[in-house]
Amino acid sequence: MTILNKFKVMAKEKSTNIGIGLGQSDHQNECILLAITNFLRENSSIIYIFGTTESLSHINSLIDPNYKSRIIINESANPEEDIFECLLSKKIDGVIRGSLSSNKFLMELRKSLDPKTINRLALLETVNGDQFFYGPVGVDECNNLGEKIEFIVNSIKQLKFLNITPNISVLSGGRKGDVGRNKEVDISIQNAENTVLEMKKLYPGLAIHHDEILIENAIKNKSNLIIAPNGISGNLIYRTLVHLGGGKAFGAIYMNLEHVIIDTSRVGEKSEIQGALLLALALS
């Protein structure tokens, strides 16, 4: 069973209220609306759409009449703020960023939920259909060993919640044989080695290995959690796979929060939005 199918099993027979944001791209907003409609054909939930007057200007006319009672429009001068206010007031049970501004969304998330750290765990799929959890995907995430350990610990909790036995690949900026060629690469390799050692201390018997820069080996070894060297390289790998390499994303879970928050790319495909909706339903 694929990871996405595990979420489908969890979501079966569930119903919830999910908020999602619209940005300034009419094309992307139409993509989000189509994903919502496809999601509602198979799932019993109510979707609250948050956006400005401009972003919502033509959405109402595009809503399928069969789903008008289950798609609620929320017009706002500050949708990033309002979506979190509705979450805290329990009007909605989960939040999906959709195409809202990443900076504004994160600012409101920090203001509303005051998280210790931001840890986003993405669910990705290669062009050949191999699915795996992945991170970090934010340029400001996992900037030191402690943050990386915390990220992996939180990721293991998510895997165990899904009854998935962790098989973890930690990546670095080069092969072990490259040591001495570049200082930054040397640090990256040592960081990955230390990460594996520390995780094995915390979880004796844990299947975790340093696959160096060979991300292809992580896929060959059926890793279900792949850890990039840092947030910048992680974001680049994500974009290359999803936007250039024919792969797919299904949303990213904000871990270790009391509320269900799912991130998506501002230019995410319909499959990513539907995946995020499914994750929000399953986890709510």
BELQUI-V930581 format. One record per run of one state. SS is the DSSP state (alpha for helix, beta for strand, coil for the rest). FROM is the first residue (numbers start at 1). TO is the last residue. If there is no record, write none. Layout:
ss:from:to
SS:FROM:TO
SS:FROM:TO
//
This chain:
ss:from:to
coil:1:2
alpha:3:11
coil:12:16
beta:17:21
coil:22:25
alpha:26:42
coil:43:45
beta:46:51
coil:52:59
alpha:60:62
coil:63:64
alpha:65:70
beta:71:75
coil:76:78
alpha:79:88
coil:89:93
beta:94:96
coil:97:101
alpha:102:113
coil:114:119
beta:120:125
coil:126:130
beta:131:135
coil:136:144
alpha:145:161
coil:162:166
beta:167:171
coil:172:175
alpha:176:178
coil:179:182
alpha:183:202
coil:203:206
beta:207:212
coil:213:214
alpha:215:220
coil:221:224
beta:225:227
coil:228:230
alpha:231:244
coil:245:247
beta:248:254
coil:255:259
beta:260:263
coil:264:269
alpha:270:283
coil:284:284
//
